[in-house]
Amino acid sequence: MDNQLKNVKTHARLLSKGMWYDWRMTLLATLKDGFFNTAEGLIKDEKILDRQQKLIDSALPQLIQQAEQLAIEEEDLQVAAEELANCDQEELSEARQRLITVDADVEAKKQMIADLKKQLQGKEAEISSGIKRKETCLEEIREAEKIREECRGWSAHEISALKGMSISNLVK
């Protein structure tokens, strides 16, 4: 009976170990599948991160340079703001008033120039039409001279000159 008890104990222990190994293999397989899925996800994430890193690498130098330029511009603006805060406000007000006056004067002169340009264009158009009219009149005068020459009669001087000539001279 000791032998049977020993065999039952051994059998129970082996069954227990078998169940433990089955559980361990199931757990191991589950963990293995989980790790493979995680590894695949990490590989996909690595590809995505590589693409994003390329995008960042292409844009980052320009952004860094722009940030440096903006920092320099900020410093310049702060210096200018400090100068404005420390300057004489009355003098600044006077300078602003002069600037406003000069701007108004410049605008008035621009308007005057525009008006003068319009007048110039009008005068040029008048001159152009006058030249055309002059050419037309000269052409009409030439035509009238031509018609007058064709239709004119003999003057008394021409007739007396012709009478003084002999007929033989006329025939020749």
Summary of the structure (lengths in Angstrom):
residues: 172
radius of gyration: 57.1
end to end distance: 184.4
largest distance: 191.5
contacts: 317
relative contact order: 0.02
helix: 94%
strand: 0%
